[in-house]
């Protein structure tokens, strides 16, 4: 499908990202089969400047807004969904930091400089083995103990996407003496920090969503970025967290890749029993029509919400949480439906490990388990309609 290009800058961006996606696509299946982290795919994107898309122009980046971030992510996911997911977290957080000014100026400037140089990646690590996703409000079991000059942090974080390449880990930890949850910046290479290979998934197999283990890691006072009441949003979330739409954009990209493959397949596959392309068969055309309807619905919602978010004031952005959640809900479920329809259209061969639709099917399902979860979104919408 054709993303909603607004002007020449959007088109230039999508065309450029398309060349990156095509290059990544040459190795995507190889990484999916091995399950190894795609380190050279990420290094390639960093060297090409993709990782600085949402760094402000004042710091040497491209200065993309949310709409353009989603355009880029959707297109990149055509080539390598795992690489797109890794970059989406980094790019989304970088965009959020530029809007919320949640970091001290000097720290943010140094980070942006390293991103532009291709030597820095950030991700937030909040999910834990026992407490689950932080989006559900659980207090972290990871603890930070105040010591002279800073804190000592001990704990474990799971589902840390891209962790083998992350240089800036945002770690949430409970500070018992304050009864507060702190967000700390922990740098790669810190003594006591290590990445434990734990990611063995059917989906996004090369994303390196491993565990981050902290054992008595010292973090200076200057790297305590926020301290909030358990369950309260941090300053970094004061923009309404619209950047999380990188998630549905990535999975829409997976679905559109499946859609493009299927359209080409039905136009060219000529079974001997039919003697002409199966695109002429009514039930095939019906499935293609259903696939197109799901895609059009997803794209309409995603780009409309992204445009409204970019045009909103900060206060308006914060009031869009339910709409942002709804966009994730609609787009991700539509993406799952699209790949399912593609497989039904292509037939039994699509379940073979050698078939591209088999990988798209596995990858797209991961979106259902990225925040916000469907049940949370539905509850939010019910609360808004009925009042709490």
Buried (B, 14 or more C-beta within 10 A) or exposed (E): BEBBBEEEEBEEBBEBBBEBBEBBBEBBBEBBEEBBBBBEBBEBBBEBBBBBBBBBEEBBBBBBBBBBBBBBBBBBBBBBBBBBBBBBBBBBBBBBBBBBEBBEEEBBBBBBBBBBEBEBBBBBBBBBEEBBBBBBEBBBBBBBBBEEEBBBBBBBBBBBBBBBBBBBBBBBBBBEEEEBBBBBBBBBEBEBBBBBEBBEBEBBBBBBBBBBBBEEBBBEEEBBBBBBEEEEBBBBBBBBBBBBBBBBBBBBBBBBBBBEBBBEBBEEBEEEEEEEBBBEBEEBBEBBEBBBBBBEBBBEBBBEBBBBBBEBEEEEBBEBBBBBBBBBBBBBBBBBBBBBBBBBBBBEEBEEEEBBBBBBBBBBBBBBEBBBBBEBBBBBBEEEEEEE
